[in-house]
Amino acid sequence: MPHTVRRSIFFLLAAFSLTACGSIMHGRSQPLGISSTPTDATVTIDGSERGKTPLIASLKRKDNHIIRIAMQGYAPFEATVTRKVSGWVWGNLVFGGVIGLAVDAITGGLYSLTPEQVTGQMMKQGASLGTVKNGVFVMLVRAPEPGWVKVGEMERE
């Protein structure tokens, strides 16, 4: 094969490999931090058990994901991690054109997952939580635990 033909093929392949900005810049998967209070809760992602909190999971960018955090004696916590179009789409439009856009859409490099961190606040089963003004939390439980300190009492009028 003549030198000029090999050189042309090389430059053509290089151009195609550089057109997918999102795939090159941040890859096909994204790390997602998952934590809970209390810790050591079981994490399930899209129906597959992944470990105990806290953990960092590598999730495919092209899919939405359901995160479930569960622990015996606590109500389970669920969150949805959704994909959104990444800012790298502009790099594709400027440098890669339609080919770069297509490659990133297929590989998932076109997307970012949000939120980037999932924190599950585990509630004891049988408890409910509500908020009132100024960020004060009101927790209702059927029976207090022996170590709790009484700080007030609500009365009916």
Rosetta constraint file for C-alpha pairs under 8 A:
AtomPair CA 1 CA 5 HARMONIC 6.71 0.50
AtomPair CA 1 CA 6 HARMONIC 6.77 0.50
AtomPair CA 2 CA 6 HARMONIC 6.51 0.50
AtomPair CA 3 CA 7 HARMONIC 6.11 0.50
AtomPair CA 4 CA 8 HARMONIC 6.08 0.50
AtomPair CA 5 CA 9 HARMONIC 6.20 0.50
AtomPair CA 6 CA 10 HARMONIC 6.10 0.50
AtomPair CA 7 CA 11 HARMONIC 6.28 0.50
AtomPair CA 8 CA 12 HARMONIC 6.10 0.50
AtomPair CA 9 CA 13 HARMONIC 6.10 0.50
AtomPair CA 10 CA 14 HARMONIC 6.10 0.50
AtomPair CA 11 CA 15 HARMONIC 6.03 0.50
AtomPair CA 12 CA 16 HARMONIC 6.33 0.50
AtomPair CA 13 CA 17 HARMONIC 6.14 0.50
AtomPair CA 14 CA 18 HARMONIC 6.26 0.50
AtomPair CA 15 CA 19 HARMONIC 6.42 0.50
AtomPair CA 16 CA 20 HARMONIC 7.92 0.50
AtomPair CA 16 CA 99 HARMONIC 7.75 0.50
AtomPair CA 16 CA 100 HARMONIC 7.79 0.50
AtomPair CA 18 CA 24 HARMONIC 7.58 0.50
AtomPair CA 18 CA 96 HARMONIC 7.35 0.50
AtomPair CA 18 CA 100 HARMONIC 7.92 0.50
AtomPair CA 19 CA 92 HARMONIC 6.55 0.50
AtomPair CA 19 CA 95 HARMONIC 6.46 0.50
AtomPair CA 19 CA 96 HARMONIC 3.98 0.50
AtomPair CA 19 CA 97 HARMONIC 7.33 0.50
AtomPair CA 19 CA 99 HARMONIC 6.74 0.50
AtomPair CA 19 CA 100 HARMONIC 4.36 0.50
AtomPair CA 19 CA 101 HARMONIC 7.96 0.50
AtomPair CA 20 CA 24 HARMONIC 6.32 0.50
AtomPair CA 20 CA 92 HARMONIC 6.29 0.50
AtomPair CA 20 CA 96 HARMONIC 6.26 0.50
AtomPair CA 20 CA 99 HARMONIC 7.53 0.50
AtomPair CA 20 CA 100 HARMONIC 4.04 0.50
AtomPair CA 20 CA 101 HARMONIC 6.52 0.50
AtomPair CA 20 CA 103 HARMONIC 5.86 0.50
AtomPair CA 20 CA 104 HARMONIC 5.59 0.50
AtomPair CA 20 CA 109 HARMONIC 7.79 0.50
AtomPair CA 21 CA 25 HARMONIC 5.85 0.50
AtomPair CA 21 CA 88 HARMONIC 6.15 0.50
AtomPair CA 21 CA 89 HARMONIC 7.64 0.50
AtomPair CA 21 CA 91 HARMONIC 6.11 0.50
AtomPair CA 21 CA 92 HARMONIC 5.77 0.50
AtomPair CA 21 CA 96 HARMONIC 7.39 0.50
AtomPair CA 21 CA 100 HARMONIC 6.91 0.50
AtomPair CA 21 CA 104 HARMONIC 7.48 0.50
AtomPair CA 21 CA 109 HARMONIC 7.78 0.50
AtomPair CA 22 CA 26 HARMONIC 5.88 0.50
AtomPair CA 22 CA 27 HARMONIC 6.75 0.50
AtomPair CA 22 CA 86 HARMONIC 7.56 0.50
AtomPair CA 22 CA 88 HARMONIC 5.15 0.50
AtomPair CA 22 CA 89 HARMONIC 7.02 0.50
AtomPair CA 22 CA 91 HARMONIC 7.99 0.50
AtomPair CA 22 CA 92 HARMONIC 7.69 0.50
AtomPair CA 22 CA 104 HARMONIC 6.06 0.50
AtomPair CA 22 CA 109 HARMONIC 4.46 0.50
AtomPair CA 22 CA 110 HARMONIC 5.35 0.50
AtomPair CA 22 CA 111 HARMONIC 7.75 0.50
AtomPair CA 23 CA 27 HARMONIC 4.47 0.50
AtomPair CA 23 CA 28 HARMONIC 5.94 0.50
AtomPair CA 23 CA 103 HARMONIC 7.91 0.50
AtomPair CA 23 CA 104 HARMONIC 5.74 0.50
AtomPair CA 23 CA 107 HARMONIC 6.99 0.50
AtomPair CA 23 CA 108 HARMONIC 7.22 0.50
AtomPair CA 23 CA 109 HARMONIC 4.09 0.50
AtomPair CA 23 CA 110 HARMONIC 7.06 0.50
AtomPair CA 24 CA 109 HARMONIC 7.67 0.50
AtomPair CA 26 CA 30 HARMONIC 7.72 0.50
AtomPair CA 26 CA 109 HARMONIC 6.82 0.50
AtomPair CA 27 CA 108 HARMONIC 7.94 0.50
AtomPair CA 27 CA 109 HARMONIC 5.69 0.50
AtomPair CA 28 CA 60 HARMONIC 6.02 0.50
AtomPair CA 28 CA 61 HARMONIC 5.80 0.50
AtomPair CA 28 CA 62 HARMONIC 7.60 0.50
AtomPair CA 28 CA 107 HARMONIC 5.92 0.50
AtomPair CA 28 CA 108 HARMONIC 5.28 0.50
AtomPair CA 28 CA 109 HARMONIC 5.07 0.50
AtomPair CA 29 CA 58 HARMONIC 6.03 0.50
AtomPair CA 29 CA 59 HARMONIC 5.19 0.50
AtomPair CA 29 CA 60 HARMONIC 4.21 0.50
AtomPair CA 29 CA 61 HARMONIC 5.04 0.50
AtomPair CA 29 CA 108 HARMONIC 7.61 0.50
AtomPair CA 29 CA 109 HARMONIC 7.81 0.50
AtomPair CA 30 CA 58 HARMONIC 5.44 0.50
AtomPair CA 30 CA 59 HARMONIC 5.35 0.50
AtomPair CA 30 CA 60 HARMONIC 6.40 0.50
AtomPair CA 30 CA 61 HARMONIC 6.18 0.50
AtomPair CA 30 CA 112 HARMONIC 7.54 0.50
AtomPair CA 30 CA 113 HARMONIC 7.18 0.50
AtomPair CA 31 CA 56 HARMONIC 6.20 0.50
AtomPair CA 31 CA 57 HARMONIC 5.55 0.50
AtomPair CA 31 CA 58 HARMONIC 4.43 0.50
AtomPair CA 31 CA 59 HARMONIC 6.30 0.50
AtomPair CA 31 CA 116 HARMONIC 7.77 0.50
AtomPair CA 32 CA 56 HARMONIC 5.42 0.50
AtomPair CA 32 CA 57 HARMONIC 5.22 0.50
AtomPair CA 32 CA 58 HARMONIC 6.24 0.50
AtomPair CA 32 CA 59 HARMONIC 7.01 0.50
AtomPair CA 32 CA 116 HARMONIC 5.45 0.50
AtomPair CA 32 CA 117 HARMONIC 5.68 0.50
AtomPair CA 32 CA 118 HARMONIC 7.56 0.50
AtomPair CA 33 CA 54 HARMONIC 7.51 0.50
AtomPair CA 33 CA 55 HARMONIC 6.03 0.50
AtomPair CA 33 CA 56 HARMONIC 4.46 0.50
AtomPair CA 33 CA 57 HARMONIC 6.51 0.50
AtomPair CA 33 CA 116 HARMONIC 6.79 0.50
AtomPair CA 33 CA 117 HARMONIC 4.74 0.50
AtomPair CA 33 CA 118 HARMONIC 6.25 0.50
AtomPair CA 34 CA 53 HARMONIC 6.41 0.50
AtomPair CA 34 CA 54 HARMONIC 5.69 0.50
AtomPair CA 34 CA 55 HARMONIC 5.41 0.50
AtomPair CA 34 CA 56 HARMONIC 6.03 0.50
AtomPair CA 34 CA 57 HARMONIC 7.47 0.50
AtomPair CA 34 CA 117 HARMONIC 5.99 0.50
AtomPair CA 34 CA 118 HARMONIC 4.86 0.50
AtomPair CA 34 CA 119 HARMONIC 5.87 0.50
AtomPair CA 34 CA 120 HARMONIC 7.90 0.50
AtomPair CA 35 CA 39 HARMONIC 6.93 0.50
AtomPair CA 35 CA 53 HARMONIC 5.06 0.50
AtomPair CA 35 CA 54 HARMONIC 4.38 0.50
AtomPair CA 35 CA 55 HARMONIC 6.61 0.50
AtomPair CA 35 CA 118 HARMONIC 6.39 0.50
AtomPair CA 35 CA 119 HARMONIC 4.79 0.50
AtomPair CA 35 CA 120 HARMONIC 6.28 0.50
AtomPair CA 36 CA 40 HARMONIC 7.70 0.50
AtomPair CA 36 CA 41 HARMONIC 6.91 0.50
AtomPair CA 36 CA 53 HARMONIC 6.14 0.50
AtomPair CA 36 CA 54 HARMONIC 6.79 0.50
AtomPair CA 36 CA 69 HARMONIC 7.65 0.50
AtomPair CA 36 CA 119 HARMONIC 5.27 0.50
AtomPair CA 36 CA 120 HARMONIC 4.42 0.50
AtomPair CA 36 CA 121 HARMONIC 5.76 0.50
AtomPair CA 36 CA 122 HARMONIC 6.79 0.50
AtomPair CA 37 CA 119 HARMONIC 7.84 0.50
AtomPair CA 37 CA 120 HARMONIC 6.41 0.50
AtomPair CA 37 CA 121 HARMONIC 5.17 0.50
AtomPair CA 37 CA 122 HARMONIC 5.72 0.50
AtomPair CA 38 CA 121 HARMONIC 7.54 0.50
AtomPair CA 38 CA 122 HARMONIC 6.58 0.50
AtomPair CA 39 CA 52 HARMONIC 7.77 0.50
AtomPair CA 39 CA 53 HARMONIC 5.45 0.50
AtomPair CA 39 CA 54 HARMONIC 6.53 0.50
AtomPair CA 40 CA 52 HARMONIC 5.01 0.50
AtomPair CA 40 CA 53 HARMONIC 4.80 0.50
AtomPair CA 40 CA 54 HARMONIC 6.92 0.50
AtomPair CA 40 CA 71 HARMONIC 7.95 0.50
AtomPair CA 41 CA 52 HARMONIC 5.21 0.50
AtomPair CA 41 CA 53 HARMONIC 5.35 0.50
AtomPair CA 41 CA 69 HARMONIC 6.17 0.50
AtomPair CA 41 CA 70 HARMONIC 5.54 0.50
AtomPair CA 41 CA 71 HARMONIC 4.99 0.50
AtomPair CA 42 CA 49 HARMONIC 7.35 0.50
AtomPair CA 42 CA 50 HARMONIC 7.70 0.50
AtomPair CA 42 CA 51 HARMONIC 5.84 0.50
AtomPair CA 42 CA 52 HARMONIC 4.60 0.50
AtomPair CA 42 CA 53 HARMONIC 6.59 0.50
AtomPair CA 42 CA 69 HARMONIC 5.59 0.50
AtomPair CA 42 CA 70 HARMONIC 5.26 0.50
AtomPair CA 42 CA 71 HARMONIC 6.26 0.50
AtomPair CA 43 CA 49 HARMONIC 5.93 0.50
AtomPair CA 43 CA 50 HARMONIC 5.65 0.50
AtomPair CA 43 CA 51 HARMONIC 5.52 0.50
AtomPair CA 43 CA 52 HARMONIC 5.66 0.50
AtomPair CA 43 CA 53 HARMONIC 6.71 0.50
AtomPair CA 43 CA 67 HARMONIC 7.05 0.50
AtomPair CA 43 CA 68 HARMONIC 5.78 0.50
AtomPair CA 43 CA 69 HARMONIC 4.70 0.50
AtomPair CA 43 CA 70 HARMONIC 6.71 0.50
AtomPair CA 44 CA 48 HARMONIC 5.24 0.50
AtomPair CA 44 CA 49 HARMONIC 4.19 0.50
AtomPair CA 44 CA 50 HARMONIC 5.64 0.50
AtomPair CA 44 CA 51 HARMONIC 7.53 0.50
AtomPair CA 44 CA 67 HARMONIC 5.91 0.50
AtomPair CA 44 CA 68 HARMONIC 5.06 0.50
AtomPair CA 44 CA 69 HARMONIC 6.43 0.50
AtomPair CA 45 CA 49 HARMONIC 6.35 0.50
AtomPair CA 45 CA 50 HARMONIC 6.71 0.50
AtomPair CA 45 CA 65 HARMONIC 6.70 0.50
AtomPair CA 45 CA 66 HARMONIC 5.70 0.50
AtomPair CA 45 CA 67 HARMONIC 4.74 0.50
AtomPair CA 45 CA 68 HARMONIC 6.38 0.50
AtomPair CA 46 CA 65 HARMONIC 5.87 0.50
AtomPair CA 46 CA 66 HARMONIC 5.15 0.50
AtomPair CA 46 CA 67 HARMONIC 6.65 0.50
AtomPair CA 47 CA 66 HARMONIC 7.92 0.50
AtomPair CA 50 CA 57 HARMONIC 7.77 0.50
AtomPair CA 51 CA 55 HARMONIC 7.33 0.50
AtomPair CA 60 CA 108 HARMONIC 7.09 0.50
AtomPair CA 61 CA 83 HARMONIC 6.53 0.50
AtomPair CA 61 CA 108 HARMONIC 5.06 0.50
AtomPair CA 61 CA 109 HARMONIC 6.67 0.50
AtomPair CA 61 CA 111 HARMONIC 5.67 0.50
AtomPair CA 61 CA 112 HARMONIC 5.94 0.50
AtomPair CA 61 CA 113 HARMONIC 6.09 0.50
AtomPair CA 62 CA 83 HARMONIC 6.67 0.50
AtomPair CA 62 CA 105 HARMONIC 7.60 0.50
AtomPair CA 62 CA 106 HARMONIC 7.85 0.50
AtomPair CA 62 CA 107 HARMONIC 7.02 0.50
AtomPair CA 62 CA 108 HARMONIC 4.07 0.50
AtomPair CA 62 CA 109 HARMONIC 7.37 0.50
AtomPair CA 62 CA 110 HARMONIC 7.78 0.50
AtomPair CA 62 CA 111 HARMONIC 6.26 0.50
AtomPair CA 63 CA 82 HARMONIC 7.35 0.50
AtomPair CA 63 CA 83 HARMONIC 6.47 0.50
AtomPair CA 63 CA 108 HARMONIC 7.87 0.50
AtomPair CA 64 CA 80 HARMONIC 7.22 0.50
AtomPair CA 64 CA 81 HARMONIC 5.68 0.50
AtomPair CA 64 CA 82 HARMONIC 4.53 0.50
AtomPair CA 64 CA 83 HARMONIC 5.71 0.50
AtomPair CA 64 CA 113 HARMONIC 7.83 0.50
AtomPair CA 65 CA 80 HARMONIC 5.75 0.50
AtomPair CA 65 CA 81 HARMONIC 5.05 0.50
AtomPair CA 65 CA 82 HARMONIC 6.50 0.50
AtomPair CA 66 CA 78 HARMONIC 7.08 0.50
AtomPair CA 66 CA 79 HARMONIC 5.97 0.50
AtomPair CA 66 CA 80 HARMONIC 4.67 0.50
AtomPair CA 66 CA 81 HARMONIC 6.33 0.50
AtomPair CA 67 CA 78 HARMONIC 5.59 0.50
AtomPair CA 67 CA 79 HARMONIC 5.19 0.50
AtomPair CA 67 CA 80 HARMONIC 6.10 0.50
AtomPair CA 67 CA 81 HARMONIC 7.34 0.50
AtomPair CA 68 CA 76 HARMONIC 6.94 0.50
AtomPair CA 68 CA 77 HARMONIC 5.73 0.50
AtomPair CA 68 CA 78 HARMONIC 4.47 0.50
AtomPair CA 68 CA 79 HARMONIC 6.60 0.50
AtomPair CA 69 CA 76 HARMONIC 5.76 0.50
AtomPair CA 69 CA 77 HARMONIC 5.10 0.50
AtomPair CA 69 CA 78 HARMONIC 6.34 0.50
AtomPair CA 69 CA 120 HARMONIC 6.79 0.50
AtomPair CA 70 CA 74 HARMONIC 7.08 0.50
AtomPair CA 70 CA 75 HARMONIC 7.06 0.50
AtomPair CA 70 CA 76 HARMONIC 4.56 0.50
AtomPair CA 70 CA 77 HARMONIC 6.45 0.50
AtomPair CA 70 CA 122 HARMONIC 7.99 0.50
AtomPair CA 71 CA 75 HARMONIC 7.51 0.50
AtomPair CA 71 CA 76 HARMONIC 6.91 0.50
AtomPair CA 73 CA 124 HARMONIC 6.07 0.50
AtomPair CA 73 CA 125 HARMONIC 5.83 0.50
AtomPair CA 74 CA 122 HARMONIC 6.06 0.50
AtomPair CA 74 CA 123 HARMONIC 5.37 0.50
AtomPair CA 74 CA 124 HARMONIC 4.31 0.50
AtomPair CA 74 CA 125 HARMONIC 4.79 0.50
AtomPair CA 75 CA 122 HARMONIC 6.42 0.50
AtomPair CA 75 CA 123 HARMONIC 5.56 0.50
AtomPair CA 75 CA 124 HARMONIC 6.12 0.50
AtomPair CA 75 CA 125 HARMONIC 5.12 0.50
AtomPair CA 76 CA 122 HARMONIC 6.88 0.50
AtomPair CA 76 CA 123 HARMONIC 7.94 0.50
AtomPair CA 77 CA 120 HARMONIC 5.89 0.50
AtomPair CA 77 CA 121 HARMONIC 7.28 0.50
AtomPair CA 77 CA 122 HARMONIC 6.53 0.50
AtomPair CA 78 CA 120 HARMONIC 7.75 0.50
AtomPair CA 79 CA 118 HARMONIC 7.44 0.50
AtomPair CA 81 CA 113 HARMONIC 6.33 0.50
AtomPair CA 81 CA 114 HARMONIC 5.58 0.50
AtomPair CA 81 CA 115 HARMONIC 6.11 0.50
AtomPair CA 82 CA 113 HARMONIC 5.57 0.50
AtomPair CA 82 CA 114 HARMONIC 5.52 0.50
AtomPair CA 82 CA 115 HARMONIC 7.52 0.50
AtomPair CA 83 CA 111 HARMONIC 5.83 0.50
AtomPair CA 83 CA 112 HARMONIC 5.53 0.50
AtomPair CA 83 CA 113 HARMONIC 4.53 0.50
AtomPair CA 83 CA 114 HARMONIC 6.29 0.50
AtomPair CA 84 CA 111 HARMONIC 5.35 0.50
AtomPair CA 84 CA 112 HARMONIC 5.43 0.50
AtomPair CA 84 CA 113 HARMONIC 6.30 0.50
AtomPair CA 84 CA 114 HARMONIC 7.20 0.50
AtomPair CA 85 CA 89 HARMONIC 7.23 0.50
AtomPair CA 85 CA 110 HARMONIC 5.96 0.50
AtomPair CA 85 CA 111 HARMONIC 4.54 0.50
AtomPair CA 85 CA 112 HARMONIC 6.23 0.50
AtomPair CA 86 CA 110 HARMONIC 5.61 0.50
AtomPair CA 86 CA 111 HARMONIC 4.73 0.50
AtomPair CA 86 CA 112 HARMONIC 5.29 0.50
AtomPair CA 87 CA 91 HARMONIC 7.77 0.50
AtomPair CA 88 CA 92 HARMONIC 6.52 0.50
AtomPair CA 88 CA 110 HARMONIC 6.71 0.50
AtomPair CA 89 CA 93 HARMONIC 6.31 0.50
AtomPair CA 89 CA 101 HARMONIC 6.95 0.50
AtomPair CA 89 CA 110 HARMONIC 6.20 0.50
AtomPair CA 90 CA 94 HARMONIC 6.24 0.50
AtomPair CA 91 CA 95 HARMONIC 5.79 0.50
AtomPair CA 91 CA 96 HARMONIC 7.11 0.50
AtomPair CA 92 CA 96 HARMONIC 4.44 0.50
AtomPair CA 92 CA 97 HARMONIC 5.59 0.50
AtomPair CA 92 CA 98 HARMONIC 7.63 0.50
AtomPair CA 92 CA 100 HARMONIC 5.44 0.50
AtomPair CA 92 CA 101 HARMONIC 5.68 0.50
AtomPair CA 93 CA 97 HARMONIC 4.77 0.50
AtomPair CA 93 CA 98 HARMONIC 7.16 0.50
AtomPair CA 93 CA 100 HARMONIC 7.80 0.50
AtomPair CA 93 CA 101 HARMONIC 7.15 0.50
AtomPair CA 96 CA 100 HARMONIC 4.46 0.50
AtomPair CA 96 CA 101 HARMONIC 6.95 0.50
AtomPair CA 97 CA 101 HARMONIC 6.38 0.50
AtomPair CA 98 CA 102 HARMONIC 6.05 0.50
AtomPair CA 99 CA 103 HARMONIC 6.19 0.50
AtomPair CA 100 CA 104 HARMONIC 6.15 0.50
AtomPair CA 101 CA 105 HARMONIC 6.09 0.50
AtomPair CA 101 CA 110 HARMONIC 7.35 0.50
AtomPair CA 102 CA 106 HARMONIC 6.18 0.50
AtomPair CA 103 CA 107 HARMONIC 6.11 0.50
AtomPair CA 103 CA 109 HARMONIC 8.00 0.50
AtomPair CA 104 CA 108 HARMONIC 5.53 0.50
AtomPair CA 104 CA 109 HARMONIC 4.55 0.50
AtomPair CA 104 CA 110 HARMONIC 4.70 0.50
AtomPair CA 105 CA 109 HARMONIC 6.55 0.50
AtomPair CA 105 CA 110 HARMONIC 5.33 0.50
AtomPair CA 105 CA 111 HARMONIC 7.79 0.50
AtomPair CA 123 CA 127 HARMONIC 6.48 0.50
AtomPair CA 123 CA 128 HARMONIC 7.47 0.50
AtomPair CA 126 CA 141 HARMONIC 6.39 0.50
AtomPair CA 126 CA 142 HARMONIC 6.86 0.50
AtomPair CA 127 CA 139 HARMONIC 6.92 0.50
AtomPair CA 127 CA 140 HARMONIC 5.56 0.50
AtomPair CA 127 CA 141 HARMONIC 4.61 0.50
AtomPair CA 127 CA 142 HARMONIC 7.15 0.50
AtomPair CA 128 CA 139 HARMONIC 5.86 0.50
AtomPair CA 128 CA 140 HARMONIC 5.38 0.50
AtomPair CA 128 CA 141 HARMONIC 6.85 0.50
AtomPair CA 129 CA 137 HARMONIC 7.09 0.50
AtomPair CA 129 CA 138 HARMONIC 5.94 0.50
AtomPair CA 129 CA 139 HARMONIC 4.67 0.50
AtomPair CA 129 CA 140 HARMONIC 6.50 0.50
AtomPair CA 130 CA 137 HARMONIC 6.16 0.50
AtomPair CA 130 CA 138 HARMONIC 5.45 0.50
AtomPair CA 130 CA 139 HARMONIC 6.59 0.50
AtomPair CA 131 CA 135 HARMONIC 6.44 0.50
AtomPair CA 131 CA 136 HARMONIC 6.00 0.50
AtomPair CA 131 CA 137 HARMONIC 4.83 0.50
AtomPair CA 131 CA 138 HARMONIC 6.06 0.50
AtomPair CA 132 CA 136 HARMONIC 5.63 0.50
AtomPair CA 132 CA 137 HARMONIC 6.50 0.50
AtomPair CA 132 CA 138 HARMONIC 7.39 0.50
AtomPair CA 144 CA 148 HARMONIC 6.77 0.50
